Structure formats: structure tokens, C-alpha cells
């Protein structure tokens, strides 16, 4: 049995779908009975359990041979560092009592130790916790998600402009969620000897200016970029509903993302989905 956390999201849903397509027995974990019913109609087993409940998760993991781990993002209105580490600790506690063949962990480019740096620190802690279990595992670090730009669509349609904290000309690796999910599913089904650190990015590097150009072609209007200076980052996050703790953490994460090299250790894998193809898929162009 394959267990998938986060199957109702962009990446986890692809993992679960591909496992089902390969005729693998799949259990998805969700808090929503409505979403559980949708996956049951697809042929999966659905376990209704909370991510912060180690006992409930352990019951699900006991029936598994292989597990895909995705730590859910906390609402930005909360102290995201604290809440996301609580779910990491619950997942790791649940895993300690079970025997598994293999684990695949979804992580991020730039994962590194340290508090108050958003996903970079939280997911590094998850990677290290899984490695300490002694189970064959893969840590799959994803580049900057192309889906991060989708929330700008409303602003683009209304004003022809979107805001970014990244320098307008800074080219960085980006990746479509479906390419990360496809690689995660392959690693989950592969031999237990296929382990280690994997980096997943798209076919090209893109800067926010490239995003504007491509998005303009897809939505059919000129699009410009407004760069938010670093002195205004905290205010920007607060204005967009972030708690004070989350704003501080995300601002620090943004600073690290911009200032550090984007080359990743491990085996680098290239997804096939370019930015324009991704936007066309999302916006129906």
C-alpha cells in the first residue's frame, strides 16, 4: 500500500493519480470527508485523519509499505514556523513506530537549518528527521513553483500589473507542480536502492519580467511588473494578511532565496513543462 499525504493539493494529487494509473493500491490522507469521497470514487482508499494527530497517522502508516510526505503550509495569519513544525513533529512521531520500505519527502530548493526562514528551515527539519529513521528515502527539492504566480491573475486582469518581491531581472529555476508530482511518483515506485537528494526544476530559468511577458501573451494584454523594495517587504506581507511572525519569517526566507546560489546538490531532474504551457493549462488559453 502507498500512502500519500497532501493528495488534495497541486503536487500530492499528481502523485496519487499516477500511482492509481500504475494500478498501485493507494491510501490518501485528508481531514475532509467530502474530499475523501472524491478519492474513493477514483479507486483510492481514503483515511480521514488530522495531520497533527500522531496516533491517527501511525494507524494509517502501519498499513503502508511506501509513503509520500508533504508537510502542509500553515495559514499565513498564524505563526507559520510554529504551526508547520508541529505538523512535522507529528508526522515524524507517527513514522517512528512503523516499518516501511521507502519514503519520499517533498522539500524545497534552498532547504537549510535555521529558525524563522519559512519552508527552508521547516522542510530541512523534515528531511533530517526522515533520514534519521534509517528507512530508504528520497528528499525531492522543488524549485520555485510556477503556481506561485497564479494568485497574481486577479491583479493582472484588473490593472495589467503584478507585484513581486524578487528583482525583476533575477532569473531563477521554476517548476510546474505536475512535474514535481510525476517525479515523486516515479521515485516512490522505484527500487529501494534509488535514494538520496533530488532537485526538480523546469526546462528554463525565468525572471519576473519573463513571467510578465509570458502571462501577457496568455491573457492577451500587456503586463508590467512592480518590484517591492526590501524595505517594504514586511509591510507588504502584513497588508496581505500575514501575522507578524509569518511576515518576519517569509521576509527572511525571501532574502535568503534572492541572495543564495540557486544550484542544488543531488541529482538534478528537469521537468518538461515550460512557463507558457503551465499558464495556458491554468488559465485555459
N, C-alpha and C positions, 0 to 999 in steps of 0.2 A: 504494500500500500504506500502511495505517495501522499504526503500531507503538504498542503500549500497554505501559507499564511498570506494575507493580503490579496486574495483572489478576486475581491471586488474592485481592485484598483487597476491602473493602467498596465503595470508590469505583471502582477500576480495573475491577472485574468488571462494573459497570454500564456503564462506558464501552465496554468490549469487546462486551458483549451488544447495546448499542444500535447500535453500528457494524455488527455482524453482521445485526441486524434490518433495517438500511437497505441490506443487500446490499453493504457495503463489504468489500474484502479486508483482513483483519486478521492481524497477527502479534503474539502476546503473548510476553513475555519472562519466563522463570521458571527457577529453579535446579532445580526438581523435575520429574523425568521423569514421575512419576505425574500431577501437575497438568497437565503438557504434554499428556498423552494425553487428559485430560478436555476440554481446549480443542480438541484436534484433532477429537474426536467432535462438537463443536459447529460445526465448519466453519472454525476458525481455523488459521493456521499457528502452530506453537509453536517458539520458539527457546530452547534450553536454554543459558543463559549467566549468569554471575555479575555482579552489579551493580557489583562492584569491579574488573572486567576491562575497561578501556577498549578494548582491541583487539577483544574479542568483541562488545562493544556497538557499536563502529563498524561491524563487519561487518553487524550487524542494521540499523543506521540507514541504511547505504548502499542498502538495498533499499526504503527508505521514502520517501514523499512528505510525510507528516504524522505527528507524534509527540506522544503524551501522556506527560508526565513526572511521575512520582510518586517522591519520594525515600523509601525505606523507613525506618521507625523502627528504631533500633538497640535491642538488648536492654538493658533498664534496669540490668542487672547490670554493664554495661560503661560506659566513658566515652563517653556518648552524643554529646556535642559533637564529639569527635574522630572517632568512627566514622561519624556521619552526614555530616560534612564530607568524609570520604574518599569516600563514595559520590557526593556532589555533584560533587567534583572529577573523579571517574571519568566521570560522565555528561557533564560539560561537555567533558572532553578528547575523548570519543568523538564529540561533536557537531561539533567544530571541523573535522573532516576531511570532512564530508559536505554535500551541498546539499539543502535541504528547502524545501517550500512554506510550512509553518506548524508552530508548536509551541504546545501548551497545557500550562502548568505548574500543577500543583496546589499551592496555598500556603495560608496561614492568615491570619485576622484578626490584626492587630497585628504583622505581619511588619515587622522593623526591623533596622538594622545593630547589631552588637554580639556579643561572645562570651558564652558561658555563660548564654544565655537560651533554651535549648531550640530548638524549631522556629521561634521568632520570628526568630532570627538565621540559622539554617541555611537556611530556606526563602527568606529575603530574599536570601541569597547566591546561591541557585539562580535566583531571579527575575532578579537583576542579571547573572548570568553568561549567561543565555539572551538577555537584551536586548542584551548586548554582541556577540552573534553577528551581528546585523543581519538575522535571519530574522523575518518576520512572526510575532508571538507574542501570546498572551493569558496573563496571570497571573490565575488563578482562586483568590481567597482565600475560604476557607470559614470560617464561624462555628464556635462550639463544637459539636462533634459530639454529637448525641443518643446515639450509640453509646457515648460515654464512660461513660454511666450503667449500661450493661448489666452491667459487672463487679460492680456492687453487688447484683445479683439474689440471689446466694447469701446474702449478709449479711441482705438484706431477708427472705428466706424463713425464715431461722433465727431472727432477732431482731426483725423488724419495724422495723428501723432501718438507715440507711446513713450513712456518714461523708462529709463534703465539706470541702475547703479553701476553698471560696467562701463568702462571707457568705450566710447562709440566705435573706435577703430581697433579694439582689442580682439584678435581672433583667438578663439578657444575651441577645444573639442566639444561637440554637441552630439547627442544621440537620440534617436526615436525610442520611446518606451517599448514598442513592439520588438525592436531588435535586441534590447536587453532581455526581455521575456523569452525570446526564442533561444538565446544563448543559455540562459538559466535552465530552461527545459532540457536542452541538449546535455549540459553538464550534469544535471540531475539524473538523466537516464544513462550516462556513460559509465565506463568501468570505474570501479572504486579506486583504481590507481591514478585516475585523472583528477588530480587535486591541485591546490595551490591558489595563487593570486592571478586573477584575470582582469583585464581592463577592456571595457567596451565603449567604443565611440563610433560616430557616423563616418561616412566616406570623406568628409571635408571639414576644415576648420571654418568657423563663421564668427564675424563680429556683429554687434548690434546694428551697424549700418547695413550689413548684408541681410540681416533679418528684416529690416525696413524695406529693402529693395525687393526681396522675395515676397514678403507679405503684401506689398503694394501690387505686385503682379497678380497675386492670388485673389485679393479683394477688389481689384480693379480701380484703385485710386492711389495717388501719390501718398507716401507715408514718410514722415520725418521722425527723428529720434531726439528726445530731450534727455541729456545726461544729468543725473542728480549728483552734485559735488559731494565729496565725502563729508564735508562739514554739515551737510543737511541729511545725512543718512538716517540718523536717529529720529529726527522729526518726520521723515518720510515713512519710516516703519510705524511710528506711533499713529500718524494720520491714517494709516491703512489697517488699524485695529490691533496692532501688536502690543502686548503688555510691555512694561518697562524692561523686564528681564529678557523677554524674547527679542525686543529691539536691540538690546546690547549684544546678545548672542549672535543674532543674524548680521549685525553690522561688523562684528569681529570676523565672522565666517566670510563675509564678502571681502573684507580687507585681505584675509589670507588667500582667498581664491584669486584675487587680482594680482597679488604680489608674488605668489609662488609659481614655480615652473609647472607646466601642465603635462609634462611627460610622466607616465606612470610606470612603476615597476611591474613585473609579472608578464604574463602572456597578453599581448595586445591583440584584440579582435575588432575587426571593422564590420559594422552593420552596413546594410545596403541602402537604407532609406535616407535620401537627402532631404534638406530642409523644405524645398518646394513640394516634393512628394508628400511629405508629412503634413504640411499646411493644407494641401489640396484634399488629403484624406479627412482632416479635421473639419474644414470649412465647406466641404462638398463642392469644391471648384472643379 
